Amino acid sequence: MSEMNNTLPEIIPGDRHPDYKGEIAALLRGKTVAVIGIGVSNTPLVKLLCREGISVTACDRRSRADL
């Protein structure tokens, strides 16, 4: 994990870096991201990651039918 942190852009909390999303997406392309919990907060995240071409493995306590 520390190796990945060395490649992330330096962002100051509250800073609106214009290409922050693009830089993070570029770092994650070709990798699989795990998302734990597919609730209200993580559903848009999963959709965003998929739109950016990032492979997502998502887990939730609820069954697929309940989602």
Secondary structure as the mmCIF struct_conf table of DSSP 4:
data_model
#
loop_
_struct_conf.conf_type_id
_struct_conf.id
_struct_conf.beg_label_comp_id
_struct_conf.beg_label_asym_id
_struct_conf.beg_label_seq_id
_struct_conf.end_label_comp_id
_struct_conf.end_label_asym_id
_struct_conf.end_label_seq_id
HELX_RH_AL_P HELX_RH_AL_P1 SER A 2 ASN A 5
TURN_TY1_P TURN_TY1_P1 ASN A 6 THR A 7
BEND BEND1 LEU A 8 LEU A 8
HELX_LH_PP_P HELX_LH_PP_P1 PRO A 9 GLU A 10
TURN_TY1_P TURN_TY1_P2 PRO A 13 GLY A 14
TURN_TY1_P TURN_TY1_P3 PRO A 18 ASP A 19
HELX_RH_AL_P HELX_RH_AL_P2 TYR A 20 LEU A 28
TURN_TY1_P TURN_TY1_P4 ARG A 29 GLY A 30
BEND BEND2 LYS A 31 LYS A 31
STRN STRN1 THR A 32 ILE A 36
BEND BEND3 GLY A 39 GLY A 39
TURN_TY1_P TURN_TY1_P5 VAL A 40 SER A 41
HELX_RH_AL_P HELX_RH_AL_P3 ASN A 42 ARG A 51
TURN_TY1_P TURN_TY1_P6 GLU A 52 GLY A 53
STRN STRN2 SER A 55 CYS A 59
BEND BEND4 ARG A 61 ARG A 62
TURN_TY1_P TURN_TY1_P7 ARG A 64 ASP A 66
#
